[in-house]
């Protein structure tokens, strides 16, 4: 219930962001839904993150793809791959979540670009599609850090963080306090 | 711990299968779902103020040309409107000649009813060719309605929800419009998906033994499909290619680019219902 109450407004924000994309310059047109979804995979429980990622993928497909399901599949694949790597390397770290979101954008939109351009003759061509993909990746690099930081704050405040993320947060806080104490002693 | 891991993987596989199953949904239903989503989001979208003032052109009757001192349109738009009017007049002239030859009474051009609609979505992520409009079935929009801009046919409504609709431009592969060449009077079905030097264009398929069309000839709607009235300017012939004994493919350059459209005029009048032929006086 709490997950629904917290994640539904975020889903709505992602949809509105997509619709109002025209107001932004092209290099800022990031796929906010994918960034949010991958951060959810990093910070929330796996099941919740997967379902949230799927809902965001469907929304992006409905609003911004020429083949329903293709973008959702890209979301889930990149999310699944990056999740397994991320959990092994740095459990629920904010920096790694941001990096995972950027890499996920590269993978998911790269997959969509290659598959859609190969499958259909219309739509974006190879050159225009490639430029679009690069601009999405660049925008993801700009937005991933702030989005990961903000979502971590929101989810820790609402108590949605997974046990691993909570543990990582606690250890970070402890390390920070230790560093402060050492600095005072010195 | 292991159990939980396998559980999340099962969810991932199931969701992936659902995503792949979604790919089987046809374009029409997908656009219908998009219209429903936009319609549901309309109350929230209305909270955001419009970025720019909408052009007054779309709210006017598209067939009037009286000079207006307050009109701030650019010269190219005026020229386009005049060309659209000229194409309509040329078509009407040819039709009247045909009517005279056949000694049938002449009927006047009917001004279609419609509503102005703002474009609320354009070029979202990877979707560049379908536009969202802020008018839906509550306002009289229906699937198949014609969409005009300055009297030029620019597209067709593909899906409509109560408070929003999606329209595809002429260059969209799913768009089909009944059209006619203004001089040689050949009729055919115009559809999108073609390109001219990398730019999106349309192709007109004509079934005829001979086709006397010329490059540069204007193309207007024939009014036979119920989406548009007859005589709306579509574009001009860019090239003509023979494909078989009875088939011609005419590449058409659209008269109006839809890239920067902010408002359009959606025809809301339903098509005329033709009486069905009766057998022995019974319907």
Contacts between the chains, C-beta under 8 A, distances in Angstrom:
chain1	res1	chain2	res2	distance
A	12	B	41	7.8
A	12	B	44	7.2
A	15	B	37	7.4
A	15	B	41	6.2
A	16	B	41	7.0
A	16	B	44	6.4
A	16	B	45	7.4
A	18	B	124	5.4
A	18	B	125	6.7
A	19	B	38	7.6
A	19	B	41	6.8
A	19	B	45	6.6
A	19	B	120	6.8
A	19	B	121	5.4
A	19	B	124	7.0
A	19	B	132	7.6
A	20	B	48	6.8
A	21	B	123	7.4
A	21	B	124	6.1
A	21	B	125	7.7
A	22	B	51	8.0
A	22	B	121	8.0
A	22	B	122	5.8
A	22	B	123	7.0
A	23	B	51	6.1
A	29	B	125	7.9
A	31	B	125	6.3
A	46	B	4	7.6
A	46	B	8	3.9
A	46	B	11	8.0
A	47	B	7	7.1
A	47	B	8	5.5
A	47	B	11	5.8
A	50	B	8	6.4
A	50	B	11	5.2
A	50	B	12	5.7
A	50	B	15	6.2
A	51	B	11	7.3
A	51	B	15	7.5
A	54	B	15	4.6
A	54	B	18	7.5
A	54	B	19	7.4
A	57	B	19	6.9
A	58	B	22	7.5
A	59	B	37	7.5
A	60	B	125	6.2
A	61	B	22	7.1
A	62	B	30	7.2
A	62	B	33	5.6
A	62	B	34	5.0
A	62	B	37	5.4
A	63	B	34	6.4
A	63	B	37	6.9
A	63	B	121	7.0
A	63	B	124	5.0
A	63	B	125	7.2
A	63	B	127	7.2
A	64	B	124	3.6
A	64	B	125	2.9
A	64	B	126	5.8
A	64	B	127	4.8
A	65	B	125	6.5
A	65	B	126	5.1
A	65	B	127	5.9
A	66	B	126	6.2
A	66	B	127	5.7
A	66	B	129	7.6
A	67	B	23	6.0
A	68	B	22	4.8
A	68	B	23	6.4
A	68	B	25	5.0
A	68	B	30	4.5
A	68	B	33	7.7
A	69	B	19	4.7
A	69	B	20	6.2
A	69	B	21	7.1
A	69	B	22	3.1
A	69	B	23	3.9
A	69	B	24	8.0
A	69	B	25	7.3
A	70	B	19	7.9
A	70	B	23	6.2
A	71	B	125	7.5
A	71	B	126	7.3
A	72	B	15	8.0
A	72	B	19	4.0
A	72	B	22	6.5
A	73	B	16	6.1
A	73	B	19	4.2
A	73	B	20	6.2
A	73	B	23	7.9
A	76	B	12	6.4
A	76	B	15	5.6
A	76	B	16	5.2
A	76	B	19	6.2
A	77	B	16	7.2
A	80	B	12	5.1
A	109	B	126	7.9
A	112	B	126	6.2
A	113	B	126	7.6
A	116	B	126	6.7
A	121	B	193	7.4
A	122	B	129	7.6
A	122	B	173	5.0
A	122	B	192	7.9
A	122	B	193	5.4
A	123	B	126	7.5
A	123	B	128	7.1
A	123	B	129	6.9
A	124	B	126	6.8
A	124	B	128	7.0
A	125	B	198	7.2
A	132	B	126	7.0
A	136	B	125	7.7
